[in-house]
Amino acid sequence: MKKVVIAAIIGAATAFFAAGTALSDTMKISPSDDTWFASWGPTTNLGTQTAVAVGPNTSTPTGIARSALKFDLSAIPAGYRITIATLYMYTNTAPASTTNSYNVYTVLGTDATTWSETTATWNTPQAGWTYTLAESSSVSVTAAGWYHWDITATLTQGAIVTLGLKATDETNTTGLSQIAQFYSTNAGNAGLHR
């Protein structure tokens, strides 16, 4: 069975879904949809913005931000298998408070594989989703740059998968915003593609 590296580019973010031993075993797959949800705007669609946000916000309006990235893994050719998967995301700034960390989750539930970035909101379908931790190490965002998570164990070849981004602690006790913003597919900066 052949091995493959699949890289999913999210505007400024990149996800490497599998690893092989040669460059010819590398594939890049961009998400079909990416968006973020704000608890303070539960019916507002944010899918056309140039960044996705995640974490608790103490500024007005207060609340929680979460993000979602949908990938179609059917582009992996027959006979190949996912052996290593790493999600890369790029931010150009750190949150006001850098005391929180951020995790990647697989998402299941209502419309988890069929949602659209142009219609999804906090209430629909995100409120009906179940989040299962997809990696073993959370990431702290302390400065501008690339951040990554190992998500190898969560992916199935041929599947449509939604990955959710959430803060490790969605309550904010520091008094400063802990929202991290990562570039989305709408950012349009080719220099940010990994």
Rosetta blueprint (number, residue, H / E / L):
1 M L
2 K E
3 K E
4 V E
5 V E
6 I E
7 A E
8 A E
9 I E
10 I E
11 G L
12 A L
13 A E
14 T E
15 A E
16 F E
17 F L
18 A L
19 A L
20 G L
21 T L
22 A L
23 L H
24 S H
25 D H
26 T E
27 M E
28 K E
29 I L
30 S L
31 P L
32 S L
33 D E
34 D E
35 T E
36 W E
37 F E
38 A E
39 S L
40 W L
41 G L
42 P L
43 T L
44 T L
45 N L
46 L L
47 G L
48 T L
49 Q L
50 T L
51 A E
52 V E
53 A E
54 V E
55 G E
56 P E
57 N E
58 T L
59 S L
60 T L
61 P L
62 T L
63 G E
64 I E
65 A E
66 R E
67 S E
68 A E
69 L E
70 K E
71 F E
72 D E
73 L H
74 S H
75 A H
76 I L
77 P L
78 A L
79 G L
80 Y E
81 R E
82 I E
83 T L
84 I L
85 A L
86 T E
87 L E
88 Y E
89 M E
90 Y E
91 T E
92 N L
93 T L
94 A L
95 P L
96 A L
97 S L
98 T L
99 T L
100 N L
101 S L
102 Y E
103 N E
104 V E
105 Y E
106 T E
107 V E
108 L E
109 G E
110 T L
111 D L
112 A L
113 T L
114 T L
115 W L
116 S L
117 E L
118 T L
119 T L
120 A L
121 T E
122 W L
123 N L
124 T L
125 P E
126 Q H
127 A H
128 G H
129 W E
130 T E
131 Y E
132 T E
133 L E
134 A L
135 E L
136 S L
137 S L
138 S L
139 V E
140 S L
141 V L
142 T L
143 A L
144 A L
145 G E
146 W E
147 Y E
148 H E
149 W E
150 D E
151 I L
152 T H
153 A H
154 T H
155 L L
156 T L
157 Q L
158 G L
159 A L
160 I E
161 V E
162 T E
163 L E
164 G E
165 L E
166 K E
167 A E
168 T L
169 D L
170 E L
171 T L
172 N L
173 T L
174 T L
175 G L
176 L L
177 S L
178 Q L
179 I L
180 A E
181 Q E
182 F E
183 Y E
184 S L
185 T L
186 N L
187 A L
188 G L
189 N L
190 A H
191 G H
192 L H
193 H L
194 R L
